[in-house]
Amino acid sequence: MIPRIFLAIIVVLVLSHLGLIDMGGLPWDSVEFRVSAATVMVYLLWSFLESKRGKDAIDAAYIAFLIVLLVSAADGFLLEVTVFGGYFWIRWLGLFLFAFGGMIRLLGFRRRSAALLRRGRYLQLPGLPVALGSLAGLATALIVAASGMVRKEMIPWEGERD
């Protein structure tokens, strides 16, 4: 994951140096841009840290989480059909929930606790779409959580301590 991140940074820097993209043209003063950018950065950091756990299997719960991410990102960044605006403190709260859920999941891996993994995912599921401002993503997250997909998450170690 780190080589891909560094490669992406190098590509952006080269394109910026060649004048093909203008980083100064980004709306840095927009609260919406800042919360969305912060959400993407937290997602990338969490994704990198969790990928270090060595789990190669992709299970139904992870696919469900990716569906929530896809719906939220498509609605929040491209379609803007069910995006809510104005109440940016709610979006910052969503980012906090997502980041806190990620920290709980990392603690769950460290302690080998399936319960902490699930609790972290239950915070991440609504946090991500709220941070991206997508009501469609939030509805998808609530359906995933209510359907019990989180309970189907594969545990990357033999036997649970809980």
Backbone as JSON Lines, residues from 0, in Angstrom:
{"i":0,"aa":"M","n":[0.82,-1.19,0.0],"ca":[0.0,0.0,0.0],"c":[0.86,1.26,0.0]}
{"i":1,"aa":"I","n":[1.93,1.27,0.77],"ca":[2.79,2.46,0.84],"c":[3.38,2.79,-0.53]}
{"i":2,"aa":"P","n":[3.88,1.81,-1.29],"ca":[4.39,2.18,-2.61],"c":[3.33,2.83,-3.49]}
{"i":3,"aa":"R","n":[2.09,2.37,-3.4],"ca":[1.02,2.98,-4.21],"c":[0.74,4.41,-3.78]}
{"i":4,"aa":"I","n":[0.78,4.66,-2.49],"ca":[0.54,6.03,-2.0],"c":[1.67,6.94,-2.47]}
{"i":5,"aa":"F","n":[2.92,6.47,-2.3],"ca":[4.05,7.28,-2.76],"c":[4.01,7.5,-4.27]}
{"i":6,"aa":"L","n":[3.6,6.47,-5.01],"ca":[3.49,6.61,-6.46],"c":[2.44,7.66,-6.81]}
{"i":7,"aa":"A","n":[1.31,7.64,-6.11],"ca":[0.26,8.63,-6.36],"c":[0.76,10.04,-6.04]}
{"i":8,"aa":"I","n":[1.48,10.19,-4.94],"ca":[2.02,11.5,-4.57],"c":[3.02,11.98,-5.61]}
{"i":9,"aa":"I","n":[3.88,11.1,-6.07],"ca":[4.87,11.46,-7.09],"c":[4.19,11.87,-8.39]}
{"i":10,"aa":"V","n":[3.15,11.14,-8.79],"ca":[2.42,11.49,-10.02],"c":[1.79,12.87,-9.88]}
{"i":11,"aa":"V","n":[1.16,13.15,-8.74],"ca":[0.54,14.46,-8.53],"c":[1.6,15.56,-8.55]}
{"i":12,"aa":"L","n":[2.73,15.33,-7.9],"ca":[3.8,16.33,-7.89],"c":[4.36,16.58,-9.29]}
{"i":13,"aa":"V","n":[4.56,15.52,-10.06],"ca":[5.07,15.68,-11.43],"c":[4.06,16.43,-12.29]}
{"i":14,"aa":"L","n":[2.79,16.04,-12.2],"ca":[1.76,16.74,-12.98],"c":[1.64,18.2,-12.57]}
{"i":15,"aa":"S","n":[1.78,18.47,-11.27],"ca":[1.74,19.85,-10.8],"c":[2.95,20.62,-11.3]}
{"i":16,"aa":"H","n":[4.13,20.0,-11.27],"ca":[5.35,20.65,-11.73],"c":[5.3,20.95,-13.23]}
{"i":17,"aa":"L","n":[4.67,20.05,-14.0],"ca":[4.53,20.26,-15.44],"c":[3.42,21.25,-15.79]}
{"i":18,"aa":"G","n":[2.66,21.65,-14.79],"ca":[1.59,22.62,-15.04],"c":[0.31,21.99,-15.55]}
{"i":19,"aa":"L","n":[0.21,20.66,-15.48],"ca":[-0.98,19.98,-15.98],"c":[-2.13,20.01,-14.97]}
{"i":20,"aa":"I","n":[-1.79,20.14,-13.7],"ca":[-2.82,20.33,-12.68],"c":[-2.4,21.51,-11.81]}
{"i":21,"aa":"D","n":[-3.39,22.18,-11.27],"ca":[-3.13,23.36,-10.45],"c":[-3.68,23.12,-9.04]}
{"i":22,"aa":"M","n":[-2.78,22.82,-8.1],"ca":[-3.21,22.57,-6.72],"c":[-3.77,23.83,-6.08]}
{"i":23,"aa":"G","n":[-3.35,24.99,-6.55],"ca":[-3.86,26.25,-6.03],"c":[-5.3,26.5,-6.43]}
{"i":24,"aa":"G","n":[-5.78,25.78,-7.43],"ca":[-7.15,25.94,-7.9],"c":[-8.17,25.17,-7.08]}
{"i":25,"aa":"L","n":[-7.69,24.37,-6.14],"ca":[-8.61,23.62,-5.3],"c":[-9.28,24.56,-4.3]}
{"i":26,"aa":"P","n":[-10.52,24.29,-3.96],"ca":[-11.27,25.18,-3.05],"c":[-10.9,24.96,-1.58]}
{"i":27,"aa":"W","n":[-9.69,25.3,-1.21],"ca":[-9.21,25.07,0.14],"c":[-10.03,25.82,1.19]}
{"i":28,"aa":"D","n":[-10.68,26.91,0.81],"ca":[-11.46,27.68,1.78],"c":[-12.88,27.13,1.99]}
{"i":29,"aa":"S","n":[-13.26,26.12,1.21],"ca":[-14.58,25.51,1.32],"c":[-14.61,24.48,2.45]}
{"i":30,"aa":"V","n":[-15.56,24.6,3.35],"ca":[-15.71,23.64,4.45],"c":[-16.05,22.27,3.88]}
{"i":31,"aa":"E","n":[-16.88,22.24,2.86],"ca":[-17.25,20.97,2.23],"c":[-16.02,20.25,1.67]}
{"i":32,"aa":"F","n":[-15.15,21.0,1.0],"ca":[-13.93,20.41,0.46],"c":[-13.03,19.89,1.58]}
{"i":33,"aa":"R","n":[-12.9,20.67,2.64],"ca":[-12.0,20.27,3.74],"c":[-12.5,19.01,4.44]}
{"i":34,"aa":"V","n":[-13.79,18.91,4.72],"ca":[-14.3,17.71,5.39],"c":[-14.21,16.5,4.46]}
{"i":35,"aa":"S","n":[-14.47,16.69,3.18],"ca":[-14.35,15.58,2.23],"c":[-12.9,15.14,2.08]}
{"i":36,"aa":"A","n":[-11.99,16.08,1.97],"ca":[-10.56,15.74,1.86],"c":[-10.06,15.06,3.12]}
{"i":37,"aa":"A","n":[-10.49,15.54,4.28],"ca":[-10.09,14.91,5.54],"c":[-10.63,13.49,5.63]}
{"i":38,"aa":"T","n":[-11.85,13.28,5.16],"ca":[-12.43,11.94,5.16],"c":[-11.63,11.0,4.28]}
{"i":39,"aa":"V","n":[-11.27,11.45,3.09],"ca":[-10.47,10.63,2.18],"c":[-9.12,10.31,2.8]}
{"i":40,"aa":"M","n":[-8.49,11.28,3.44],"ca":[-7.18,11.05,4.05],"c":[-7.28,10.06,5.21]}
{"i":41,"aa":"V","n":[-8.31,10.2,6.05],"ca":[-8.5,9.26,7.17],"c":[-8.79,7.86,6.62]}
{"i":42,"aa":"Y","n":[-9.61,7.77,5.57],"ca":[-9.88,6.47,4.97],"c":[-8.6,5.82,4.46]}
{"i":43,"aa":"L","n":[-7.77,6.58,3.74],"ca":[-6.52,6.02,3.22],"c":[-5.6,5.57,4.34]}
{"i":44,"aa":"L","n":[-5.48,6.37,5.38],"ca":[-4.63,6.0,6.51],"c":[-5.17,4.76,7.21]}
{"i":45,"aa":"W","n":[-6.46,4.74,7.51],"ca":[-7.05,3.58,8.16],"c":[-6.9,2.34,7.28]}
{"i":46,"aa":"S","n":[-7.17,2.47,6.0],"ca":[-7.07,1.34,5.07],"c":[-5.65,0.78,5.06]}
{"i":47,"aa":"F","n":[-4.66,1.66,5.05],"ca":[-3.27,1.22,5.07],"c":[-2.95,0.49,6.37]}
{"i":48,"aa":"L","n":[-3.33,1.08,7.5],"ca":[-3.02,0.47,8.79],"c":[-3.73,-0.86,8.98]}
{"i":49,"aa":"E","n":[-4.97,-0.96,8.51],"ca":[-5.68,-2.23,8.66],"c":[-5.18,-3.27,7.68]}
{"i":50,"aa":"S","n":[-4.68,-2.86,6.53],"ca":[-4.18,-3.84,5.57],"c":[-2.91,-4.52,6.06]}
{"i":51,"aa":"K","n":[-2.23,-3.92,7.02],"ca":[-1.02,-4.51,7.57],"c":[-1.3,-5.73,8.44]}
{"i":52,"aa":"R","n":[-2.55,-5.97,8.73],"ca":[-2.91,-7.1,9.59],"c":[-2.73,-8.43,8.89]}
{"i":53,"aa":"G","n":[-2.56,-8.43,7.57],"ca":[-2.26,-9.65,6.83],"c":[-3.44,-10.47,6.41]}
{"i":54,"aa":"K","n":[-4.63,-9.94,6.49],"ca":[-5.82,-10.68,6.08],"c":[-5.97,-10.58,4.57]}
{"i":55,"aa":"D","n":[-5.94,-11.7,3.9],"ca":[-6.05,-11.71,2.45],"c":[-7.47,-12.01,1.98]}
{"i":56,"aa":"A","n":[-8.26,-12.67,2.8],"ca":[-9.6,-13.08,2.4],"c":[-10.53,-11.87,2.34]}
{"i":57,"aa":"I","n":[-11.34,-11.85,1.32],"ca":[-12.37,-10.81,1.21],"c":[-13.69,-11.49,1.53]}
{"i":58,"aa":"D","n":[-14.33,-11.07,2.59],"ca":[-15.57,-11.7,3.01],"c":[-16.76,-10.8,2.7]}
{"i":59,"aa":"A","n":[-17.95,-11.32,3.0],"ca":[-19.18,-10.59,2.69],"c":[-19.27,-9.26,3.44]}
{"i":60,"aa":"A","n":[-18.8,-9.24,4.68],"ca":[-18.86,-8.0,5.47],"c":[-17.97,-6.92,4.87]}
{"i":61,"aa":"Y","n":[-16.81,-7.31,4.37],"ca":[-15.91,-6.34,3.75],"c":[-16.49,-5.83,2.44]}
{"i":62,"aa":"I","n":[-17.09,-6.71,1.67],"ca":[-17.73,-6.3,0.41],"c":[-18.89,-5.35,0.71]}
{"i":63,"aa":"A","n":[-19.66,-5.63,1.77],"ca":[-20.75,-4.74,2.15],"c":[-20.22,-3.36,2.52]}
{"i":64,"aa":"F","n":[-19.08,-3.32,3.25],"ca":[-18.47,-2.03,3.6],"c":[-18.04,-1.29,2.33]}
{"i":65,"aa":"L","n":[-17.48,-2.0,1.36],"ca":[-17.07,-1.37,0.11],"c":[-18.27,-0.84,-0.67]}
{"i":66,"aa":"I","n":[-19.4,-1.52,-0.57],"ca":[-20.62,-1.03,-1.22],"c":[-21.07,0.28,-0.58]}
{"i":67,"aa":"V","n":[-20.99,0.35,0.76],"ca":[-21.32,1.6,1.46],"c":[-20.38,2.71,1.0]}
{"i":68,"aa":"L","n":[-19.1,2.4,0.89],"ca":[-18.11,3.38,0.42],"c":[-18.45,3.83,-1.01]}
{"i":69,"aa":"L","n":[-18.75,2.9,-1.89],"ca":[-19.05,3.23,-3.28],"c":[-20.29,4.1,-3.39]}
{"i":70,"aa":"V","n":[-21.36,3.72,-2.71],"ca":[-22.6,4.51,-2.77],"c":[-22.36,5.91,-2.2]}
{"i":71,"aa":"S","n":[-21.65,5.98,-1.07],"ca":[-21.39,7.27,-0.43],"c":[-20.52,8.17,-1.3]}
{"i":72,"aa":"A","n":[-19.45,7.61,-1.86],"ca":[-18.55,8.4,-2.7],"c":[-19.23,8.83,-3.99]}
{"i":73,"aa":"A","n":[-19.96,7.91,-4.62],"ca":[-20.64,8.26,-5.88],"c":[-21.68,9.35,-5.64]}
{"i":74,"aa":"D","n":[-22.43,9.24,-4.55],"ca":[-23.44,10.25,-4.26],"c":[-22.8,11.55,-3.78]}
{"i":75,"aa":"G","n":[-21.83,11.44,-2.89],"ca":[-21.22,12.64,-2.3],"c":[-20.36,13.43,-3.26]}
{"i":76,"aa":"F","n":[-19.67,12.75,-4.18],"ca":[-18.73,13.44,-5.06],"c":[-19.26,13.63,-6.48]}
{"i":77,"aa":"L","n":[-20.04,12.69,-7.0],"ca":[-20.43,12.76,-8.41],"c":[-21.9,13.09,-8.63]}
{"i":78,"aa":"L","n":[-22.77,12.25,-8.11],"ca":[-24.19,12.38,-8.41],"c":[-24.87,13.5,-7.63]}
{"i":79,"aa":"E","n":[-24.53,13.64,-6.37],"ca":[-25.09,14.65,-5.49],"c":[-26.62,14.64,-5.48]}
{"i":80,"aa":"V","n":[-27.2,13.41,-5.44],"ca":[-28.65,13.27,-5.44],"c":[-29.21,13.44,-4.03]}
{"i":81,"aa":"T","n":[-28.56,12.79,-3.05],"ca":[-29.08,12.84,-1.68],"c":[-28.08,13.5,-0.73]}
{"i":82,"aa":"V","n":[-27.28,14.39,-1.24],"ca":[-26.26,15.05,-0.43],"c":[-26.91,16.12,0.43]}
{"i":83,"aa":"F","n":[-26.51,16.17,1.69],"ca":[-27.01,17.24,2.55],"c":[-25.88,18.24,2.77]}
{"i":84,"aa":"G","n":[-26.24,19.48,2.83],"ca":[-25.25,20.53,3.02],"c":[-25.68,21.46,4.13]}
{"i":85,"aa":"G","n":[-24.79,22.36,4.45],"ca":[-25.12,23.36,5.46],"c":[-24.74,22.98,6.87]}
{"i":86,"aa":"Y","n":[-25.08,21.79,7.28],"ca":[-24.78,21.34,8.64],"c":[-23.46,20.6,8.66]}
{"i":87,"aa":"F","n":[-22.39,21.34,8.5],"ca":[-21.08,20.71,8.36],"c":[-20.57,20.11,9.66]}
{"i":88,"aa":"W","n":[-21.09,20.56,10.79],"ca":[-20.68,19.95,12.05],"c":[-21.12,18.49,12.09]}
{"i":89,"aa":"I","n":[-22.24,18.17,11.41],"ca":[-22.69,16.77,11.34],"c":[-21.69,15.95,10.53]}
{"i":90,"aa":"R","n":[-21.19,16.53,9.44],"ca":[-20.21,15.82,8.62],"c":[-18.9,15.62,9.38]}
{"i":91,"aa":"W","n":[-18.47,16.63,10.16],"ca":[-17.27,16.46,10.98],"c":[-17.5,15.38,12.04]}
{"i":92,"aa":"L","n":[-18.71,15.31,12.59],"ca":[-19.05,14.26,13.54],"c":[-18.96,12.89,12.86]}
{"i":93,"aa":"G","n":[-19.43,12.8,11.63],"ca":[-19.32,11.55,10.87],"c":[-17.86,11.14,10.68]}
{"i":94,"aa":"L","n":[-17.01,12.12,10.39],"ca":[-15.58,11.82,10.24],"c":[-15.01,11.32,11.56]}
{"i":95,"aa":"F","n":[-15.42,11.94,12.68],"ca":[-14.96,11.49,13.98],"c":[-15.41,10.05,14.24]}
{"i":96,"aa":"L","n":[-16.68,9.72,13.94],"ca":[-17.18,8.36,14.13],"c":[-16.39,7.36,13.28]}
{"i":97,"aa":"F","n":[-16.13,7.73,12.04],"ca":[-15.38,6.84,11.16],"c":[-13.96,6.62,11.69]}
{"i":98,"aa":"A","n":[-13.29,7.69,12.07],"ca":[-11.92,7.58,12.58],"c":[-11.89,6.8,13.9]}
{"i":99,"aa":"F","n":[-12.84,7.08,14.8],"ca":[-12.89,6.38,16.07],"c":[-13.17,4.9,15.86]}
{"i":100,"aa":"G","n":[-14.06,4.59,14.92],"ca":[-14.34,3.19,14.59],"c":[-13.1,2.49,14.05]}
{"i":101,"aa":"G","n":[-12.33,3.19,13.23],"ca":[-11.09,2.62,12.72],"c":[-10.09,2.35,13.83]}
{"i":102,"aa":"M","n":[-10.0,3.27,14.79],"ca":[-9.08,3.05,15.92],"c":[-9.53,1.86,16.77]}
{"i":103,"aa":"I","n":[-10.84,1.72,16.96],"ca":[-11.34,0.57,17.72],"c":[-11.02,-0.73,16.98]}
{"i":104,"aa":"R","n":[-11.17,-0.72,15.66],"ca":[-10.84,-1.92,14.88],"c":[-9.36,-2.25,14.99]}
{"i":105,"aa":"L","n":[-8.5,-1.26,14.92],"ca":[-7.06,-1.53,15.05],"c":[-6.74,-2.09,16.44]}
{"i":106,"aa":"L","n":[-7.43,-1.57,17.46],"ca":[-7.27,-2.11,18.8],"c":[-7.77,-3.55,18.86]}
{"i":107,"aa":"G","n":[-8.85,-3.82,18.14],"ca":[-9.39,-5.17,18.09],"c":[-8.4,-6.16,17.48]}
{"i":108,"aa":"F","n":[-7.68,-5.73,16.46],"ca":[-6.66,-6.61,15.88],"c":[-5.52,-6.83,16.86]}
{"i":109,"aa":"R","n":[-5.16,-5.78,17.54],"ca":[-4.06,-5.89,18.5],"c":[-4.4,-6.83,19.65]}
{"i":110,"aa":"R","n":[-5.66,-6.7,20.14],"ca":[-6.09,-7.54,21.26],"c":[-6.71,-8.87,20.81]}
{"i":111,"aa":"R","n":[-6.81,-9.04,19.51],"ca":[-7.44,-10.24,18.95],"c":[-8.87,-10.39,19.47]}
{"i":112,"aa":"S","n":[-9.62,-9.3,19.37],"ca":[-10.98,-9.25,19.88],"c":[-11.97,-9.06,18.74]}
{"i":113,"aa":"A","n":[-12.76,-10.09,18.48],"ca":[-13.78,-10.0,17.44],"c":[-14.84,-8.97,17.8]}
{"i":114,"aa":"A","n":[-15.14,-8.84,19.1],"ca":[-16.15,-7.86,19.54],"c":[-15.7,-6.45,19.21]}
{"i":115,"aa":"L","n":[-14.44,-6.13,19.43],"ca":[-13.95,-4.78,19.1],"c":[-13.96,-4.55,17.59]}
{"i":116,"aa":"L","n":[-13.65,-5.58,16.81],"ca":[-13.72,-5.43,15.36],"c":[-15.13,-5.07,14.92]}
{"i":117,"aa":"R","n":[-16.1,-5.74,15.49],"ca":[-17.5,-5.46,15.13],"c":[-17.95,-4.09,15.61]}
{"i":118,"aa":"R","n":[-17.59,-3.73,16.83],"ca":[-17.98,-2.41,17.35],"c":[-17.38,-1.29,16.5]}
{"i":119,"aa":"G","n":[-16.13,-1.48,16.11],"ca":[-15.49,-0.49,15.24],"c":[-16.2,-0.36,13.91]}
{"i":120,"aa":"R","n":[-16.59,-1.5,13.34],"ca":[-17.29,-1.47,12.05],"c":[-18.65,-0.81,12.2]}
{"i":121,"aa":"Y","n":[-19.33,-1.04,13.34],"ca":[-20.62,-0.4,13.56],"c":[-20.5,1.12,13.65]}
{"i":122,"aa":"L","n":[-19.36,1.63,14.09],"ca":[-19.14,3.08,14.09],"c":[-18.72,3.58,12.71]}
{"i":123,"aa":"Q","n":[-17.93,2.78,12.02],"ca":[-17.46,3.19,10.69],"c":[-18.6,3.25,9.68]}
{"i":124,"aa":"L","n":[-19.51,2.28,9.74],"ca":[-20.56,2.2,8.73],"c":[-21.38,3.48,8.6]}
{"i":125,"aa":"P","n":[-21.9,4.07,9.68],"ca":[-22.62,5.33,9.49],"c":[-21.67,6.53,9.39]}
{"i":126,"aa":"G","n":[-20.49,6.43,10.0],"ca":[-19.58,7.57,10.0],"c":[-19.1,7.97,8.62]}
{"i":127,"aa":"L","n":[-18.75,7.0,7.8],"ca":[-18.22,7.31,6.46],"c":[-19.23,8.04,5.59]}
{"i":128,"aa":"P","n":[-20.46,7.53,5.42],"ca":[-21.4,8.26,4.56],"c":[-21.81,9.62,5.13]}
{"i":129,"aa":"V","n":[-21.89,9.73,6.46],"ca":[-22.23,11.03,7.05],"c":[-21.1,12.01,6.78]}
{"i":130,"aa":"A","n":[-19.85,11.57,6.9],"ca":[-18.71,12.45,6.63],"c":[-18.7,12.9,5.17]}
{"i":131,"aa":"L","n":[-19.14,12.03,4.28],"ca":[-19.2,12.39,2.86],"c":[-20.5,13.09,2.5]}
{"i":132,"aa":"G","n":[-21.41,13.21,3.46],"ca":[-22.65,13.96,3.24],"c":[-23.69,13.25,2.41]}
{"i":133,"aa":"S","n":[-23.69,11.92,2.42],"ca":[-24.59,11.15,1.56],"c":[-25.67,10.43,2.36]}
{"i":134,"aa":"L","n":[-26.91,10.82,2.15],"ca":[-28.03,10.13,2.79],"c":[-28.23,8.74,2.19]}
{"i":135,"aa":"A","n":[-27.98,8.59,0.89],"ca":[-28.09,7.27,0.26],"c":[-27.05,6.32,0.85]}
{"i":136,"aa":"G","n":[-25.84,6.82,1.07],"ca":[-24.81,6.0,1.69],"c":[-25.17,5.63,3.11]}
{"i":137,"aa":"L","n":[-25.78,6.57,3.85],"ca":[-26.2,6.29,5.22],"c":[-27.29,5.23,5.23]}
{"i":138,"aa":"A","n":[-28.25,5.33,4.32],"ca":[-29.3,4.31,4.23],"c":[-28.69,2.94,3.9]}
{"i":139,"aa":"T","n":[-27.74,2.91,3.0],"ca":[-27.07,1.65,2.66],"c":[-26.33,1.1,3.87]}
{"i":140,"aa":"A","n":[-25.67,1.97,4.62],"ca":[-24.94,1.54,5.82],"c":[-25.88,0.97,6.86]}
{"i":141,"aa":"L","n":[-27.02,1.6,7.05],"ca":[-27.98,1.1,8.04],"c":[-28.56,-0.25,7.62]}
{"i":142,"aa":"I","n":[-28.77,-0.43,6.33],"ca":[-29.25,-1.73,5.83],"c":[-28.19,-2.8,6.06]}
{"i":143,"aa":"V","n":[-26.93,-2.47,5.77],"ca":[-25.83,-3.42,5.99],"c":[-25.74,-3.78,7.47]}
{"i":144,"aa":"A","n":[-25.79,-2.79,8.33],"ca":[-25.68,-3.04,9.77],"c":[-26.88,-3.85,10.27]}
{"i":145,"aa":"A","n":[-28.08,-3.48,9.83],"ca":[-29.29,-4.17,10.29],"c":[-29.37,-5.6,9.75]}
{"i":146,"aa":"S","n":[-28.77,-5.84,8.6],"ca":[-28.84,-7.19,8.01],"c":[-27.9,-8.17,8.69]}
{"i":147,"aa":"G","n":[-27.04,-7.68,9.56],"ca":[-26.12,-8.57,10.26],"c":[-24.85,-8.88,9.5]}
{"i":148,"aa":"M","n":[-24.58,-8.13,8.44],"ca":[-23.37,-8.39,7.65],"c":[-22.11,-8.22,8.49]}
{"i":149,"aa":"V","n":[-22.14,-7.33,9.47],"ca":[-20.97,-7.11,10.3],"c":[-20.64,-8.37,11.1]}
{"i":150,"aa":"R","n":[-21.66,-9.1,11.52],"ca":[-21.45,-10.32,12.29],"c":[-20.82,-11.42,11.44]}
{"i":151,"aa":"K","n":[-20.9,-11.3,10.12],"ca":[-20.35,-12.3,9.23],"c":[-18.88,-12.06,8.9]}
{"i":152,"aa":"E","n":[-18.3,-11.04,9.51],"ca":[-16.91,-10.71,9.22],"c":[-15.98,-11.84,9.64]}
{"i":153,"aa":"M","n":[-15.08,-12.19,8.73],"ca":[-14.11,-13.23,9.03],"c":[-13.07,-12.68,10.0]}
{"i":154,"aa":"I","n":[-12.7,-13.49,10.96],"ca":[-11.7,-13.1,11.94],"c":[-10.36,-13.66,11.45]}
{"i":155,"aa":"P","n":[-9.35,-12.81,11.33],"ca":[-8.09,-13.23,10.71],"c":[-7.19,-14.1,11.57]}
{"i":156,"aa":"W","n":[-7.66,-14.53,12.71],"ca":[-6.84,-15.4,13.54],"c":[-7.67,-16.61,13.94]}
{"i":157,"aa":"E","n":[-7.03,-17.63,14.37],"ca":[-7.68,-18.87,14.77],"c":[-8.34,-18.68,16.12]}
{"i":158,"aa":"G","n":[-9.62,-18.9,16.21],"ca":[-10.33,-18.84,17.49],"c":[-10.47,-17.43,18.01]}
{"i":159,"aa":"E","n":[-11.56,-17.14,18.66],"ca":[-11.8,-15.82,19.22],"c":[-11.53,-15.83,20.71]}
{"i":160,"aa":"R","n":[-11.02,-14.71,21.22],"ca":[-10.82,-14.58,22.66],"c":[-12.07,-14.13,23.37]}
{"i":161,"aa":"D","n":[-13.03,-13.58,22.65],"ca":[-14.24,-13.03,23.3],"c":[-15.18,-14.13,23.74]}
